[in-house]
């Protein structure tokens, strides 16, 4: 139903775009899978930019992808002008931990928090991440592995501690859990998340707390990771807040993107922040302070630096 509604919406938007809009400059925003938060967030950002496209001549298109690592590669190859990436993936790309150092990568802003979210069936006997030893676990994607490995090692688990570790597609995670194909799945994702909602509605499921001194130390050792929480009562069967560790979703570009394009993007976002908060639940807590000061390890694009300076948002 979600896919159908997205395709229907996109078709409707396409049919209502006037002929003159075809001459607009196109900015491709690489996002994530339809099952995650990145795609609807990208659609919300593009919607904000496109609202005034007749004034500035810029048209934004949100493109589905395989997530942060795929998005970095698309920026490298010139297949996208902007992308949504996890803060730790941004840091890894800059430092050369993802292929060669991406010296042209430029930060624009931060968005929502993405907590490490581990969901298990209520009848699995798993009450904490340490109980996953000997269990079948599915990890949401390659870009999510570093945080998962860090948290699981902090809990005393090693790669060979599990019966099986698989990489089931994000949109299939809930079904696999409720059908008994896996005992738990782990995702780094913003909330509310459709996949987690499907799991908690499809079968009795619980989200695991990931906390303690080892996790606190883990966050302190990595500038791209930080303590995070998942609100209580957000999902059926999970009434209490969940402590965990997370990353931030960030909007990035490259130094090759013109200053004028970046200025239009940032103006569209910050001048319509209240509206953007209402487009997608995961964006409800956006604030200027968090968007300009957390999770940005790549250099700011020159136009972003000038934009924030003009608004008095830099120290």
Secondary structure as UniProt FT lines:
FT   HELIX           2..16
FT   HELIX           19..23
FT   STRAND          25..30
FT   TURN            34..35
FT   HELIX           37..50
FT   TURN            51..52
FT   HELIX           53..56
FT   STRAND          58..63
FT   HELIX           68..77
FT   STRAND          82..86
FT   HELIX           87..94
FT   TURN            95..96
FT   TURN            103..104
FT   STRAND          105..121
FT   HELIX           122..124
FT   HELIX           129..132
FT   TURN            133..134
FT   STRAND          136..139
FT   HELIX           142..144
FT   HELIX           145..154
FT   TURN            155..156
FT   HELIX           159..161
FT   STRAND          164..166
FT   HELIX           170..172
FT   HELIX           173..178
FT   TURN            179..180
FT   STRAND          184..189
FT   HELIX           194..202
FT   STRAND          205..207
FT   HELIX           213..221
FT   TURN            223..224
FT   STRAND          226..230
FT   TURN            232..233
FT   TURN            236..237
FT   STRAND          242..254
FT   TURN            255..256
FT   HELIX           259..270
FT   TURN            271..272
FT   HELIX           273..279
FT   HELIX           281..283
FT   TURN            284..285
FT   HELIX           288..293
FT   HELIX           302..310
FT   TURN            311..312
//
